[in-house]
Amino acid sequence: MDKENAKQIADILGGEVWDSGGGICLVLKRRSDSRIVAFSDEVVCVYDNEEELQGGKPQETILLV
């Protein structure tokens, strides 16, 4: 998603915008148990920690398309 859409969603969810490169932004919501939920316009992924997010290894994935 573009930065403007990501910012709007981040504001609603209480998350943050993360620029993953190439003009593609994700919304990250950090949970109190240190897991990270990443939202794009096509998928929602849950990562156990920052390292797994950076490595692209989600524990759970929900396709939106």
N, C-alpha and C positions, 0 to 999 in steps of 0.2 A: 504494500500500500504506500501511498505517497505520504510525505511528512505531515501535511495538514490533517489528513484523515487519521493518521496515527496519533497526532496530538489530541484530537478530539476524543478518541477512544481512551487514550491514556488518562485524560482528565476525568472521564466518566468512571473508569475503573480504579483510579488512584494508582496508576502505574507510571511507567516512563517510556519514552520513545528511544528506540535503539536503531541506529543506522547500520544495517547489515552490509551495506556497500551497493554500488550501482544504482543508487536512488531508491532502493527498497528499504522501507522501515518496518520494524516490528514494534509491538507494544509488549513490554515486559512487566509482569506483576510478580513481585517478590513476596513470597509467603513467609509467615513467621517460623515455619519449620525448615527454612532455607531452600525450599524448592522454588523453582522459577517457572511461571507459566508464560509462554510466548504466543502471542496472537498475530497472525497475518491475515490477509483477506482470503486465504485458501485453507489454512490449517491452524489448529491450536495444539501446542506441544507442552508437555510438562518435563522439566529437567530436574534432576536431583540437586544440582549445584552449578556454579558458574563454569567450572571446567567442562562439564557435559554440554552446557549451552555452547561454549566456544568450539567444542569438538563436534557439535551437531548430532549428539546421541541422546534423543529423547527417551524417557521411560514410558510415556503415554502419548498417543497422537490421535486427534480427531480431525478427519477431513471435513471441510465445510462445503466443498464443491461436488 
